[in-house]
Amino acid sequence: MTAKHKKVQHALTDIEAALSSLGLWQTTAPSPDALASTQPFCIDTLTFPQWIQFIFLERMQYLCEVKAALPEQCGIAPMSEEYFRPLTHNGQALTQSLLYIDEILAGH
């Protein structure tokens, strides 16, 4: 496993912990139909935290496990900022973890 894969896996653990600390970690997956959305971030069927948990984390973990090529950019931290802006949750830890993974993938 490359150093980049290891950094990504560490960041994924931080993202999971941030979702959990916010009370946004779910034990039950959304329906297969909800997960099959073709819209960006499954915006029509999932909340942003659900997308992170059930789409993003799972996909990135798989890429790390099989040592596959990682995306060269991600850019999901701004989406996190927008999602949490109107809410009472403080999503700062989650947004910072997402920013870190954005930076890793961009090669910074």
CYANA upper distance limits for C-alpha pairs under 8 A (distance plus 0.5 A):
  1 MET  CA      5 HIS  CA      6.65
  1 MET  CA      6 LYS  CA      7.39
  1 MET  CA     64 CYS  CA      8.17
  1 MET  CA     67 LYS  CA      6.58
  2 THR  CA      6 LYS  CA      6.91
  2 THR  CA     67 LYS  CA      8.23
  3 ALA  CA      7 LYS  CA      6.71
  4 LYS  CA      8 VAL  CA      6.68
  4 LYS  CA    104 ILE  CA      7.51
  4 LYS  CA    105 LEU  CA      8.40
  5 HIS  CA      9 GLN  CA      6.65
  5 HIS  CA     64 CYS  CA      5.99
  5 HIS  CA     67 LYS  CA      7.75
  5 HIS  CA     70 LEU  CA      8.41
  6 LYS  CA     10 HIS  CA      6.74
  6 LYS  CA     64 CYS  CA      8.27
  7 LYS  CA     11 ALA  CA      6.70
  7 LYS  CA    104 ILE  CA      7.77
  8 VAL  CA     12 LEU  CA      6.61
  8 VAL  CA     60 MET  CA      8.48
  8 VAL  CA     64 CYS  CA      8.15
  8 VAL  CA    101 ILE  CA      6.75
  8 VAL  CA    104 ILE  CA      7.50
  9 GLN  CA     13 THR  CA      6.87
  9 GLN  CA     61 GLN  CA      7.28
  9 GLN  CA     64 CYS  CA      7.43
 10 HIS  CA     14 ASP  CA      6.95
 11 ALA  CA     15 ILE  CA      6.71
 11 ALA  CA     97 SER  CA      6.67
 11 ALA  CA     98 LEU  CA      8.22
 11 ALA  CA    100 TYR  CA      7.50
 11 ALA  CA    101 ILE  CA      6.55
 12 LEU  CA     16 GLU  CA      6.72
 12 LEU  CA     57 LEU  CA      6.98
 12 LEU  CA     60 MET  CA      8.42
 12 LEU  CA     61 GLN  CA      8.01
 12 LEU  CA     97 SER  CA      8.47
 12 LEU  CA    101 ILE  CA      8.43
 13 THR  CA     17 ALA  CA      6.72
 14 ASP  CA     18 ALA  CA      6.60
 14 ASP  CA     94 LEU  CA      8.34
 14 ASP  CA     97 SER  CA      6.71
 15 ILE  CA     19 LEU  CA      6.72
 15 ILE  CA     94 LEU  CA      6.31
 15 ILE  CA     97 SER  CA      6.19
 15 ILE  CA     98 LEU  CA      7.45
 16 GLU  CA     20 SER  CA      6.68
 16 GLU  CA     25 TRP  CA      8.05
 16 GLU  CA     53 GLN  CA      7.90
 17 ALA  CA     21 SER  CA      6.57
 18 ALA  CA     22 LEU  CA      6.75
 18 ALA  CA     93 ALA  CA      6.49
 18 ALA  CA     94 LEU  CA      5.60
 19 LEU  CA     23 GLY  CA      6.89
 19 LEU  CA     24 LEU  CA      5.60
 19 LEU  CA     25 TRP  CA      5.84
 19 LEU  CA     49 PRO  CA      7.74
 19 LEU  CA     94 LEU  CA      7.22
 20 SER  CA     24 LEU  CA      6.19
 20 SER  CA     25 TRP  CA      5.29
 22 LEU  CA     89 HIS  CA      7.54
 22 LEU  CA     90 ASN  CA      8.33
 22 LEU  CA     91 GLY  CA      8.03
 24 LEU  CA     49 PRO  CA      7.11
 25 TRP  CA     49 PRO  CA      8.29
 25 TRP  CA     50 GLN  CA      8.45
 25 TRP  CA     53 GLN  CA      7.83
 26 GLN  CA     50 GLN  CA      8.24
 29 ALA  CA     54 PHE  CA      7.52
 30 PRO  CA     34 ALA  CA      6.61
 30 PRO  CA     35 LEU  CA      7.13
 30 PRO  CA     46 LEU  CA      8.35
 30 PRO  CA     50 GLN  CA      8.50
 31 SER  CA     35 LEU  CA      6.93
 32 PRO  CA     36 ALA  CA      6.62
 33 ASP  CA     37 SER  CA      7.36
 34 ALA  CA     42 CYS  CA      8.06
 34 ALA  CA     45 THR  CA      5.50
 34 ALA  CA     46 LEU  CA      7.07
 35 LEU  CA     42 CYS  CA      7.71
 35 LEU  CA     45 THR  CA      7.95
 35 LEU  CA     46 LEU  CA      8.14
 35 LEU  CA     54 PHE  CA      8.26
 35 LEU  CA     55 ILE  CA      8.00
 36 ALA  CA     42 CYS  CA      8.45
 37 SER  CA     42 CYS  CA      5.76
 37 SER  CA     44 ASP  CA      7.76
 37 SER  CA     45 THR  CA      7.18
 38 THR  CA     42 CYS  CA      6.99
 39 GLN  CA     43 ILE  CA      6.59
 39 GLN  CA     44 ASP  CA      7.16
 41 PHE  CA     46 LEU  CA      8.24
 41 PHE  CA     48 PHE  CA      7.39
 41 PHE  CA     51 TRP  CA      6.57
 42 CYS  CA     46 LEU  CA      6.05
 42 CYS  CA     47 THR  CA      8.33
 42 CYS  CA     51 TRP  CA      7.13
 43 ILE  CA     47 THR  CA      7.16
 43 ILE  CA     48 PHE  CA      7.76
 46 LEU  CA     50 GLN  CA      6.24
 46 LEU  CA     51 TRP  CA      6.51
 47 THR  CA     51 TRP  CA      6.77
 48 PHE  CA     52 ILE  CA      6.76
 48 PHE  CA     80 SER  CA      8.07
 48 PHE  CA     83 TYR  CA      7.53
 49 PRO  CA     53 GLN  CA      6.67
 50 GLN  CA     54 PHE  CA      6.31
 50 GLN  CA     55 ILE  CA      8.20
 51 TRP  CA     55 ILE  CA      5.66
 51 TRP  CA     56 PHE  CA      6.82
 52 ILE  CA     56 PHE  CA      5.22
 52 ILE  CA     57 LEU  CA      6.34
 53 GLN  CA     57 LEU  CA      5.84
 53 GLN  CA     58 GLU  CA      7.51
 54 PHE  CA     58 GLU  CA      6.46
 55 ILE  CA     59 ARG  CA      6.47
 56 PHE  CA     60 MET  CA      6.52
 57 LEU  CA     61 GLN  CA      6.38
 58 GLU  CA     62 TYR  CA      6.64
 59 ARG  CA     63 LEU  CA      6.81
 60 MET  CA     64 CYS  CA      6.76
 60 MET  CA     70 LEU  CA      8.34
 61 GLN  CA     65 GLU  CA      6.62
 62 TYR  CA     66 VAL  CA      6.74
 63 LEU  CA     67 LYS  CA      6.32
 63 LEU  CA     68 ALA  CA      5.45
 63 LEU  CA     69 ALA  CA      7.46
 63 LEU  CA     70 LEU  CA      7.16
 64 CYS  CA     68 ALA  CA      6.87
 64 CYS  CA     70 LEU  CA      8.31
 70 LEU  CA    105 LEU  CA      7.62
 71 PRO  CA    105 LEU  CA      6.84
 72 GLU  CA    105 LEU  CA      5.65
 72 GLU  CA    106 ALA  CA      5.88
 72 GLU  CA    107 GLY  CA      8.12
 73 GLN  CA    102 ASP  CA      6.92
 73 GLN  CA    105 LEU  CA      5.81
 73 GLN  CA    106 ALA  CA      5.51
 74 CYS  CA    101 ILE  CA      8.35
 74 CYS  CA    102 ASP  CA      5.84
 74 CYS  CA    105 LEU  CA      7.30
 74 CYS  CA    106 ALA  CA      8.12
 75 GLY  CA     79 MET  CA      8.35
 75 GLY  CA     99 LEU  CA      8.17
 75 GLY  CA    102 ASP  CA      6.05
 76 ILE  CA     80 SER  CA      6.98
 76 ILE  CA     98 LEU  CA      6.88
 76 ILE  CA     99 LEU  CA      7.81
 76 ILE  CA    102 ASP  CA      7.44
 77 ALA  CA     81 GLU  CA      6.87
 77 ALA  CA     95 THR  CA      5.89
 77 ALA  CA     96 GLN  CA      7.84
 77 ALA  CA     98 LEU  CA      5.50
 77 ALA  CA     99 LEU  CA      5.43
 77 ALA  CA    102 ASP  CA      7.63
 78 PRO  CA     82 GLU  CA      6.80
 78 PRO  CA     95 THR  CA      8.39
 79 MET  CA     83 TYR  CA      6.62
 80 SER  CA     84 PHE  CA      6.71
 80 SER  CA     91 GLY  CA      8.05
 80 SER  CA     94 LEU  CA      8.14
 80 SER  CA     95 THR  CA      6.11
 80 SER  CA     98 LEU  CA      8.33
 81 GLU  CA     85 ARG  CA      6.45
 81 GLU  CA     91 GLY  CA      8.08
 81 GLU  CA     95 THR  CA      6.95
 82 GLU  CA     86 PRO  CA      8.33
 83 TYR  CA     87 LEU  CA      8.11
 84 PHE  CA     88 THR  CA      8.15
 84 PHE  CA     89 HIS  CA      7.17
 84 PHE  CA     90 ASN  CA      7.52
 84 PHE  CA     91 GLY  CA      6.37
 91 GLY  CA     95 THR  CA      6.51
 92 GLN  CA     96 GLN  CA      6.50
 93 ALA  CA     97 SER  CA      6.73
 94 LEU  CA     98 LEU  CA      6.69
 95 THR  CA     99 LEU  CA      6.54
 96 GLN  CA    100 TYR  CA      6.65
 97 SER  CA    101 ILE  CA      6.90
 98 LEU  CA    102 ASP  CA      6.64
 99 LEU  CA    103 GLU  CA      6.70
100 TYR  CA    104 ILE  CA      6.71
101 ILE  CA    105 LEU  CA      6.65
102 ASP  CA    106 ALA  CA      6.69
103 GLU  CA    107 GLY  CA      6.71
103 GLU  CA    108 HIS  CA      5.64
104 ILE  CA    108 HIS  CA      6.24
